[in-house]
Amino acid sequence: TLTTLVEQKSTNVFVFGSGDEDESYCTSAGWTLTSIEEADLILARGTFTINDGSTVVHKKDDEMEYWRVMEQSMMVAAEKKLPMLVSNPDKVRPDEGLPPMPGAIGDTYERFVWTTHCAPVGDMTEEKARDYVKRIGKPFQEVFDIALQDSDPSRAIMIGDALETDVTGATNAGVGSLWVVQDGIHAEDVTKTSAEGVIAGFNGNEFTYAYGKKVMPNYVTEHFRW
């Protein structure tokens, strides 16, 4: 299982990386970087490099080559049904143009697994394909379990800018949420339409971490200053 692979010390891992200490991140877990053909596990921790232990492809150096290698690697991995661990489920970064984050790699890989093994060649469904991608972080339950350990969820509140990670995570964990609309990924859309309109659009989108569940923040504020 994916959990066993993550915990064991002999895992061969292929990395979609940040370019910042990707190798030391893996070796500290006892993992060995390797090619996609030899890998037991894919680690998605960044969207800037692809690292197989011997070659590193940098998006900034050759973006076309980066996307070519990513697509080829996804095809090989999907055929083998390799599991993927996403260490940051965020899909976009709150910078100009909302560039992708590792969560987007996870979504893309799910589609590769699904389309490679769906009918007529197999019985893979979109829902089953999710079993091959494990995400650690908001909005998934483990991070909330850790944060709320020995605490009363009714006295907790999640503060964040993203409906898909912050508000969805709070909803699933049974805690309140404060949605910050002018300091983050939804700011432009909220300005163009309204907070209510952005929520309605999100709730109408089946391809989010809410998986069709309707979410609604308890509170909304334009800005949050600590």
Buried (B, 14 or more C-beta within 10 A) or exposed (E): EBEEBBEEEEBBBBBBBBBEEBBEBBEEBEBBBBBBEEBBBBBBBBBBBBBBBEEBBBBEEEEEEBEEBBEEBBEBBBEBBBBBBBBBBBBBBBEEEEEBBBBBBBBBBBBBBBEBBBEEEEEBEBEBBBBBBBBEBBBBEEBBEEBBEEEEBEEBEBBBBBBBBBBBBBBBBEBBBBBBBBBBBBBEBBEEEEBEEBBEEBBEEEEBBBEEEEBBBBEBBEEBEE
